[in-house]
Amino acid sequence: MKYLFTIVSLFIISVCYSQNIEPIDIDYFNPVTYNGKVKVSQDSQLENFMETHVGLNKKRRGFYGYRVKIYAQNHQNARSQANAIRLRFEYSRHKAYVTYTEPNFEVVVGDFTNRFEAVALLEDLIKDYPEAYIVKTIISYPNHNE
């Protein structure tokens, strides 16, 4: 029994000792060692995929986001009313657009990348436009220079 206990103890000690990590001093940010060169190996199909992806995004002229719809009608004067609403829209920080989605002429406002921004505008607009609601649509690319 003593012999078995000694062997098991030695085994446990050797396992515990092998788990210790010895630090190695390597300076990964030394430009002299690596000469500042990076070699990228990639499949040729990846480049074709990226060209296709960029081409499709250029055709789309935007990406999915949110706008607030303030007007949607399909009667005879709907187009002129939609243009009039767009022209007298008073919230100058947000652009208004007239769109036609069969059979309605619609006025939508804003280019929001997330729903939370659209909800904030909706809360302001609901006083003047009680029928307003949020729609998910393709929006223009935001201008980050402002």
N, C-alpha and C positions, 0 to 999 in steps of 0.2 A: 504494500500500500504506500509505503514511504517512497519507493522507487517511482510509482505512478504519479504521486503528488509532485515529486521533483521534476519529472519530465513535463508535466502539464504546466508547472510554474515557469520553467525555462521557455517553454513554447509561448506562453502569454507574455513574458518579458520581451522575447525577441519580436513578437508581433507589435507590441507597444513601442519598442525602440525603432522599428522600421517605419512607423507613422510620423516620426519627427522630420520636419522639413528643414533642410539646411539652406540658409539664404545664400543666393548667388549674386554677386555684384556685377550687373550688366547695365550699362548706360544705353538705353534704347534711343535716346534723343541725341546721341553723338553724331553730328553730320559727317565727321571724318570717317567713321566706321562704315556707314552705309552710303556715303557719297550723294545722298539726297535723290536717289533714283528709285522709281517704282515701276515695276513691270506688270502690266495687266494682261491676263490671258482670258479671252472670252470667245464664246462660240459665235460664228458668223451669223447665225440665225437671230441672235440677240440684236445685232445692229439692224437687221431687216425689220424685226418687230418694232424697234424704237422709231424707225422711219415711218412705218405704217401708223403707229400710235400718234406721232406728231402730225402727220397728214390728216388724220381723222379729226383731231382737235382743232386744227386750223379751219376745217370746213364748218365745224359746229359754231364757231364764233362766240363761244361762251361755255359755261358749265352749269350744272344744276345748283340752284339756290332758291331763294324765296322772294316773293313780291306780295304786296297787298293789293287785292282787286277792289276797286271802289265803284266800278260801274260795269254793268253787263246788260245790254238790251239788244233786241233783234227787230224792232219796228222800223218803219220807213225812214225816220229821221235819226236813227241811232248813230250813224256815222258822224253827222254834224254835231249831235249832242256830245258824243265822246270826244271829239276835237275841242269843243267848247269847254268841257270839264278839264281836259288836259291843259288848256291855255290858262284857265283861271285857278289852277291848282296852286295853293298858297305856301306850301311847305318847300321852300327853295332848296333845302339841303338834299332833297330826294327828287330824282327825275321821274316824270310821269310818261308812260308809253301808251299809245293806242294800238291795240292788236285786234285781229279778226280771227276768231275761232268759231268755225261754222256752227250755228247760224248767228252768233253774237258778235257785236262790236264791244270791246272791253277797254277799260282804262285801268292799268296796273301801275303801281308806284314802287320805286326802290329797286336796289340790287343788293340783296342781303345773302351772305354766305351761310348764315345759320338762322334758325327759326326764332331764337331769342331776340335778335335785332328786329326782326319783322314784327314780333309781338309788341315791342316797345313802340313802334310806329303805329301799329293798329290801335293801341290804347289812346294815342293822340288823335287819330283820324275818326274814331268811332263817334265822336261828338258831331262832326260835320257830315260824315258818311255812315249812317247807322247800319247799312247793309254790307259794309266792308268785311272782307275775310282774307285769310292768307292762302296763297297758292304756291305750289312747288312748280318751278319752270326753269328754263334755261335763261340765265342772267348774263349781263355783260361783265367783262373782266373789271374788277374794281380798280380805281385810280388811287394808288397809294401815295401820290405826290401831294395830296391835300392835307 
